[in-house]
Amino acid sequence: MSQDQPGPSPLTVAVTDRARGTLSAGVSPDILNATLRLLAKWRAQVLANTLRARSGTTVLAGPFKGMRYEGAASEGAWAARLLGVYESSLIPVLESVIAQGYPQILDIGCAEGYYAVGLARRMPESRVFAHDTNGQARILAAAMATANGVADRVILGGEIGHRDFDLCLQARTFVLCDIEGAEDALLDPVAAPGLLSADILVEVHEGMKRGLTDRLAARFAATHRVTRIERRLDASSLPDWTESLSDLDRLLLLWEWRASPTPWLWLERKDNRT
């Protein structure tokens, strides 16, 4: 290697070592799939760094366009968030939520605050209660709220239990829930009757718990209108400079790192009086 050429980055070295270790375990489709996923995450990270360097650190499109997004995602890919097309199939629901102006938002599994802060920006009369069991995620969410001037209306907390849903009895509440399968135990309207007063958008980790989507839908069928929302990708906000990239690189900028099906359920109260 020429002295004028930089060496590989620590990330590249670490991923190469991990890939070698994975491939040394033998020969099978599972091993190749694990290696592919590892390398795809590496490439997605490289592309995300390029996106930030070339297009800045504010969300480019979507319902949270203009939001400052300077930190990293606490989990999963963040390029799609910066592009404004993260979980793009939810955008019509989010715009409806914003238009209805719920006084309270309860974000369970808020991660670094993408939704909590984004909704606080768009809904200046609302208070957002943002919960995550990960302390580092809460630190990132607090920083994002401060950077976007909504720290006074984003109330951060840790683990939430059934009795905490009594909050929903105080005012019209939109609940957003993404908690990696724990929604099975938490979203129980028998144990948490406060849920019956809320409209709920929940990511269902069907790949972790088979039958969970139908089980949750059945719990709320008597009191809520149940709509299932599937995943989709939206390339509409890819910057012009990405035209020079390969199709695979453009796809990786949109990839959200999911390894199994994660449908959403939109549960709207049938008695939806304002």
PLY file of the C-alpha trace (Angstrom):
ply
format ascii 1.0
element vertex 274
property float x
property float y
property float z
element edge 273
property int vertex1
property int vertex2
end_header
0.00 0.00 0.00
1.31 3.42 -0.96
2.16 5.79 1.88
-0.21 8.30 0.23
-3.18 5.94 0.52
-5.06 5.79 3.81
-5.43 2.41 5.42
-8.78 0.74 6.02
-10.97 2.29 8.68
-11.38 0.60 12.07
-14.96 -0.24 11.06
-13.80 -1.94 7.86
-11.15 -3.91 9.75
-13.63 -5.01 12.42
-16.26 -6.09 9.89
-13.68 -7.96 7.80
-12.52 -9.88 10.87
-16.11 -10.72 11.80
-16.91 -11.86 8.27
-13.87 -14.13 8.23
-14.92 -15.58 11.57
-18.46 -16.20 10.35
-17.33 -17.84 7.12
-14.83 -20.05 8.96
-17.72 -21.75 10.77
-18.49 -23.89 7.74
-20.55 -23.90 4.56
-24.30 -23.40 4.64
-27.00 -21.00 3.41
-27.43 -19.74 6.99
-23.74 -18.83 7.23
-23.83 -17.05 3.88
-26.98 -15.21 4.91
-25.41 -14.08 8.19
-22.33 -12.88 6.30
-24.45 -11.05 3.75
-26.38 -9.29 6.50
-23.14 -8.27 8.25
-21.65 -6.87 5.04
-24.90 -5.12 4.13
-24.92 -3.36 7.50
-21.31 -2.27 6.95
-22.10 -0.88 3.51
-25.26 0.79 4.79
-23.22 2.51 7.51
-20.69 3.76 4.97
-23.49 5.09 2.78
-25.22 6.73 5.74
-22.00 8.55 6.62
-21.79 9.74 3.01
-25.42 10.87 3.09
-24.81 12.92 6.20
-21.64 14.48 4.77
-23.27 15.40 1.45
-26.84 16.22 2.42
-26.53 17.52 5.98
-28.08 16.58 9.30
-31.70 17.64 8.93
-34.44 15.27 7.81
-34.90 15.76 4.07
-38.56 14.85 3.53
-41.64 13.27 5.03
-43.71 14.36 8.06
-40.62 15.40 10.02
-38.87 17.35 7.26
-36.49 19.93 8.72
-35.99 18.14 12.04
-32.39 18.23 13.23
-31.06 14.69 13.34
-27.45 15.03 14.32
-26.90 11.96 16.47
-27.00 8.29 15.57
-29.98 6.00 15.79
-29.96 4.03 19.02
-30.85 0.93 17.04
-31.26 0.00 13.40
-30.52 2.02 10.28
-30.59 5.80 10.39
-30.16 6.72 6.71
-33.86 6.12 6.05
-34.70 8.36 9.01
-32.49 11.15 7.67
-34.08 10.74 4.24
-37.51 11.05 5.86
-38.80 7.74 4.49
-38.34 5.57 7.57
-41.35 3.28 7.97
-42.93 5.16 5.08
-46.14 3.13 5.13
-47.00 4.87 8.43
-46.92 8.38 6.99
-50.68 8.63 6.28
-51.43 7.58 9.87
-48.90 10.04 11.27
-50.36 12.89 9.23
-53.82 11.97 10.52
-52.51 11.97 14.10
-50.92 15.37 13.57
-54.12 16.76 12.06
-56.20 15.53 15.02
-53.93 17.32 17.49
-53.99 14.80 20.33
-53.16 16.61 23.60
-51.03 13.65 24.70
-48.67 11.28 22.91
-47.26 8.20 24.62
-44.25 6.83 22.72
-43.20 3.45 24.12
-39.80 2.32 22.87
-38.87 5.82 21.75
-35.23 4.94 20.89
-33.30 8.10 20.02
-36.51 10.13 19.72
-37.24 10.18 16.00
-41.00 9.96 16.49
-41.23 11.64 19.89
-39.34 14.73 18.76
-40.80 14.72 15.26
-44.35 14.69 16.58
-43.54 17.32 19.21
-42.29 19.62 16.45
-45.42 19.14 14.36
-47.83 19.28 17.31
-46.86 22.35 19.37
-49.86 22.04 21.71
-49.15 18.41 22.63
-47.09 16.83 25.38
-45.06 13.77 24.47
-44.30 11.10 27.06
-41.37 9.14 25.62
-40.27 5.90 27.27
-37.38 3.54 26.65
-35.72 0.97 28.90
-32.34 1.76 27.32
-30.61 4.57 29.21
-28.39 5.51 26.28
-31.45 5.82 24.06
-32.99 8.26 26.54
-29.79 10.34 26.52
-29.93 10.52 22.72
-33.64 11.40 22.81
-33.03 14.19 25.30
-30.28 15.61 23.09
-32.52 15.49 20.02
-35.37 17.17 21.87
-33.03 19.96 22.98
-31.58 20.39 19.50
-35.08 20.81 18.09
-36.38 23.15 20.77
-39.02 20.81 22.22
-37.32 19.58 25.40
-39.96 21.28 27.55
-42.70 19.09 26.02
-40.89 15.75 25.67
-41.03 13.99 29.04
-38.64 11.05 29.13
-39.03 7.92 31.21
-37.96 4.30 31.48
-39.96 1.11 31.71
-43.73 1.43 31.54
-46.34 -0.83 33.14
-50.07 -1.43 32.88
-51.03 1.21 35.44
-49.13 3.88 33.51
-51.83 3.73 30.84
-54.14 5.51 33.30
-52.55 8.57 31.69
-54.82 7.93 28.70
-57.88 8.63 30.86
-56.79 12.25 31.40
-56.97 13.43 27.77
-57.15 12.09 24.22
-53.98 10.11 23.72
-52.11 8.64 20.78
-50.00 5.64 21.78
-47.07 4.60 19.60
-45.51 1.28 20.60
-42.38 -0.45 19.27
-40.91 -2.74 21.93
-39.48 -5.81 20.20
-42.18 -8.32 21.06
-42.96 -7.09 24.58
-46.17 -5.60 23.16
-47.73 -9.04 23.70
-47.69 -8.65 27.48
-47.97 -4.86 27.70
-50.89 -4.11 25.37
-53.50 -5.96 27.37
-56.71 -3.93 27.82
-57.86 -6.21 30.63
-54.76 -5.51 32.72
-54.48 -1.94 31.39
-58.00 -0.58 30.84
-56.58 2.87 30.13
-55.69 1.53 26.68
-59.38 1.48 25.79
-59.36 5.29 25.83
-56.41 5.60 23.42
-55.73 5.25 19.71
-52.79 2.88 19.31
-50.21 2.33 16.57
-48.12 -0.74 17.36
-45.35 -2.51 15.49
-46.02 -6.23 15.84
-42.95 -8.45 15.96
-44.63 -11.37 14.31
-41.28 -12.97 13.50
-40.56 -13.30 17.21
-44.03 -14.47 18.27
-46.13 -16.22 15.65
-49.80 -15.33 15.82
-49.20 -12.11 17.74
-50.78 -9.89 15.09
-54.07 -11.78 15.22
-53.92 -11.99 19.01
-53.52 -8.23 19.45
-56.18 -7.48 16.84
-58.65 -9.74 18.66
-58.03 -8.00 21.99
-59.14 -4.65 20.58
-61.68 -5.74 17.94
-64.71 -4.89 20.08
-63.58 -1.35 20.92
-61.29 -0.29 18.07
-61.22 -0.24 14.28
-58.28 -2.46 13.37
-56.14 -1.75 10.29
-53.08 -3.80 9.39
-50.25 -1.88 7.72
-47.46 -3.67 5.86
-43.92 -2.53 5.10
-42.91 -0.67 1.96
-39.93 1.27 0.65
-40.09 4.82 -0.70
-37.22 6.11 -2.84
-38.80 9.51 -3.50
-36.42 11.51 -1.31
-33.13 10.03 -2.47
-30.92 13.05 -3.32
-29.88 13.65 -6.94
-26.29 12.71 -6.18
-27.36 9.14 -5.45
-28.06 8.65 -9.16
-24.35 7.90 -9.47
-24.67 4.98 -7.05
-25.43 1.40 -7.91
-28.95 0.08 -7.50
-27.75 -1.96 -4.51
-26.30 1.09 -2.77
-29.53 3.04 -3.33
-31.49 0.15 -1.88
-29.20 -0.02 1.15
-29.83 3.66 1.87
-33.51 2.75 2.27
-32.99 -0.55 4.09
-34.23 -0.59 7.70
-32.33 -3.71 8.82
-35.39 -5.80 9.66
-34.79 -9.56 9.66
-38.40 -10.74 9.95
-41.96 -9.51 9.26
-43.04 -6.53 11.36
-46.57 -5.49 10.38
-48.19 -2.58 12.19
-51.66 -2.42 13.65
-53.53 0.90 13.72
-56.15 0.64 16.43
-58.63 3.52 16.37
-61.35 3.76 19.00
-64.79 3.17 17.54
-66.18 5.75 19.98
-63.74 8.40 18.76
-65.24 11.55 20.22
-62.97 14.62 20.35
0 1
1 2
2 3
3 4
4 5
5 6
6 7
7 8
8 9
9 10
10 11
11 12
12 13
13 14
14 15
15 16
16 17
17 18
18 19
19 20
20 21
21 22
22 23
23 24
24 25
25 26
26 27
27 28
28 29
29 30
30 31
31 32
32 33
33 34
34 35
35 36
36 37
37 38
38 39
39 40
40 41
41 42
42 43
43 44
44 45
45 46
46 47
47 48
48 49
49 50
50 51
51 52
52 53
53 54
54 55
55 56
56 57
57 58
58 59
59 60
60 61
61 62
62 63
63 64
64 65
65 66
66 67
67 68
68 69
69 70
70 71
71 72
72 73
73 74
74 75
75 76
76 77
77 78
78 79
79 80
80 81
81 82
82 83
83 84
84 85
85 86
86 87
87 88
88 89
89 90
90 91
91 92
92 93
93 94
94 95
95 96
96 97
97 98
98 99
99 100
100 101
101 102
102 103
103 104
104 105
105 106
106 107
107 108
108 109
109 110
110 111
111 112
112 113
113 114
114 115
115 116
116 117
117 118
118 119
119 120
120 121
121 122
122 123
123 124
124 125
125 126
126 127
127 128
128 129
129 130
130 131
131 132
132 133
133 134
134 135
135 136
136 137
137 138
138 139
139 140
140 141
141 142
142 143
143 144
144 145
145 146
146 147
147 148
148 149
149 150
150 151
151 152
152 153
153 154
154 155
155 156
156 157
157 158
158 159
159 160
160 161
161 162
162 163
163 164
164 165
165 166
166 167
167 168
168 169
169 170
170 171
171 172
172 173
173 174
174 175
175 176
176 177
177 178
178 179
179 180
180 181
181 182
182 183
183 184
184 185
185 186
186 187
187 188
188 189
189 190
190 191
191 192
192 193
193 194
194 195
195 196
196 197
197 198
198 199
199 200
200 201
201 202
202 203
203 204
204 205
205 206
206 207
207 208
208 209
209 210
210 211
211 212
212 213
213 214
214 215
215 216
216 217
217 218
218 219
219 220
220 221
221 222
222 223
223 224
224 225
225 226
226 227
227 228
228 229
229 230
230 231
231 232
232 233
233 234
234 235
235 236
236 237
237 238
238 239
239 240
240 241
241 242
242 243
243 244
244 245
245 246
246 247
247 248
248 249
249 250
250 251
251 252
252 253
253 254
254 255
255 256
256 257
257 258
258 259
259 260
260 261
261 262
262 263
263 264
264 265
265 266
266 267
267 268
268 269
269 270
270 271
271 272
272 273
